[in-house]
Amino acid sequence: MSARSGARADDVRMSTTEDRRPEERDPSSLVFDWRFSQLVRAGYTHDAAWRLADSSDVEIRVAERLLASGCPLETAQRILL
């Protein structure tokens, strides 16, 4: 039995890009993270937000307005992509 086997899952921290200070991260990664968070906040699922955030052609404010005006998620994705 290892010393870590009794550790709780939330006690174990893995190194990720999110652990780095913003000035140490690639600017495109920061932009993607911001776009993704804005889309999730607007109501997109994580999968949809990931696809939309990854496309630089997608206008984030247009994406937000589509959902805010009652456009179904699937329709909004087809419009935007």
C-alpha positions as CSV (number, residue, x, y, z in Angstrom):
1,M,0.0,0.0,0.0
2,S,1.5,3.3,-1.0
3,A,1.7,6.4,1.1
4,R,-0.6,8.2,-1.4
5,S,-3.3,5.5,-1.5
6,G,-5.1,7.0,1.5
7,A,-5.0,10.5,0.1
8,R,-8.3,12.2,-0.9
9,A,-8.7,13.1,-4.5
10,D,-8.8,16.8,-3.7
11,D,-5.5,16.6,-1.9
12,V,-3.7,15.7,-5.0
13,R,-2.8,18.6,-7.3
14,M,-1.7,18.1,-10.9
15,S,0.3,20.6,-12.8
16,T,-1.7,22.2,-15.5
17,T,-1.4,25.3,-17.7
18,E,-4.0,26.9,-15.5
19,D,-1.6,26.7,-12.6
20,R,0.9,29.0,-14.3
21,R,0.7,32.8,-13.9
22,P,-0.9,34.5,-16.8
23,E,2.3,36.2,-17.9
24,E,3.9,32.7,-18.3
25,R,1.1,31.4,-20.6
26,D,0.8,31.6,-24.3
27,P,-1.3,34.6,-25.3
28,S,-3.5,32.4,-27.6
29,S,-4.2,30.1,-24.7
30,L,-5.4,33.1,-22.6
31,V,-7.7,34.2,-25.5
32,F,-9.1,30.8,-25.9
33,D,-9.8,30.5,-22.1
34,W,-11.5,33.9,-22.1
35,R,-13.7,33.0,-25.1
36,F,-14.6,29.6,-23.7
37,S,-15.6,31.1,-20.3
38,Q,-17.7,33.8,-22.0
39,L,-19.5,31.2,-24.0
40,V,-20.2,28.9,-21.1
41,R,-21.4,31.9,-19.1
42,A,-23.8,32.7,-22.0
43,G,-25.3,29.2,-21.7
44,Y,-23.4,27.0,-24.2
45,T,-22.5,23.5,-23.2
46,H,-18.8,22.9,-22.6
47,D,-18.6,20.9,-25.9
48,A,-20.3,23.7,-27.9
49,A,-18.2,26.4,-26.1
50,W,-15.0,24.5,-26.9
51,R,-15.8,24.3,-30.6
52,L,-17.0,27.9,-30.8
53,A,-14.0,29.3,-28.8
54,D,-11.6,27.5,-31.0
55,S,-13.0,29.2,-34.1
56,S,-11.6,32.8,-34.5
57,D,-14.4,33.5,-36.9
58,V,-17.0,33.3,-34.2
59,E,-18.0,36.7,-32.7
60,I,-18.5,36.0,-29.0
61,R,-21.0,38.8,-28.5
62,V,-23.1,37.6,-31.4
63,A,-23.0,34.1,-29.9
64,E,-24.2,35.5,-26.6
65,R,-27.0,37.5,-28.2
66,L,-28.3,34.5,-30.1
67,L,-28.9,32.5,-26.9
68,A,-30.2,35.5,-25.0
69,S,-32.8,36.1,-27.7
70,G,-34.1,32.6,-27.4
71,C,-32.3,30.9,-30.3
72,P,-31.9,27.1,-29.7
73,L,-28.3,26.0,-29.0
74,E,-28.1,23.8,-32.0
75,T,-29.4,26.5,-34.3
76,A,-27.0,29.1,-32.8
77,Q,-24.0,26.7,-33.5
78,R,-25.1,26.2,-37.1
79,I,-25.3,30.0,-37.6
80,L,-22.0,30.7,-36.0
81,L,-20.0,27.9,-37.6
